[in-house]
Each structure stands twice: as C-alpha cells, then as structure tokens.
C-alpha cells in the first residue's frame, strides 16, 4: 500500500481544529549570545566566558517562516521523544515527511502527533511511550500529514 504524502494544511476537518499560531512576519529579531562552552549536566565545570556568536531564535527555530506554524501538544504519547503535554511544537509544512520524522497527522478524522515509519509498504504512526499503541495504517484508511515537527519549546517557569 503506497500513500502519497503532501504537506499541506487541511481546510475541512470533521474534528475541532487546534489553535494554530503562525510565526510573526517582520524584521524584528532578538539576538542572544551563544556561548561556546557546553553546560555539564553531570559534574560542574568552570564556565567559559567566550562568546561563540549570536543566536537568532527566529532563524534557528523557523527557517521557513511562510510554511511554519506552532501548535501545543496534548497528552503523553510522545514523552520518549521529548514532547510533553503542553509543549509548543514547531511544525514545518514545507518539508516532505520521511520515515523517522515526527509529524502532525490526521488519520480517520483524528489529529495526532507521532513518529512516521514507512517500511516494506507498511505505514505506522509510532507512539514514543510504551503505554500507547502504535497506529498501523490499514487498507482504505486515509492519512494526511499537516507537517513535520522540527522542534519543541518548553518553559520551566
């Protein structure tokens, strides 16, 4: 079974669409210093004051502004991929989904975020949490991909 994948926003859904946020278009950007020293997550080490360069979060997170949108994750099926309930997902609809990508998909009128796997003609939407079942596409099921998840944003405070 071969299904074509065309990244596009689906205009007619039988489900309530999520709140989608678009990147703000314009010339405003915030440049922040990017230090070359990596922060130890184990034993502490002395900080290095050398600035490697400047990081523009717009350019880093949204390389294709016209084709990018943001949506919040709901649930815990993707915690193994670092996607937690309430995270802001950065989704690029200009990318062609390939096996191994995390995608925003509609299957049987249900919206989901899962890892797309294609192998020997089989298509599976894989959950990244053992408590959730994978979705294996069966003959006659329709899968539409909204876009590829390129990043997640999580605030701690």
Secondary structure, 3 states (H helix, E strand, C coil): CCCCCCCCCCCCCCCCCCCCEECCCCCCCCEEEEECCCCCCCCCCCCCCCEEEEEEHHHHHCCCHHHEEEEECCCCCCHHHCCCCCCEEEEECCCCCCCCCEEEEEECCEEEEEEEEEECCEEEEECCCCCCCCEECCCCCCEEEEEEEEEEECCCC
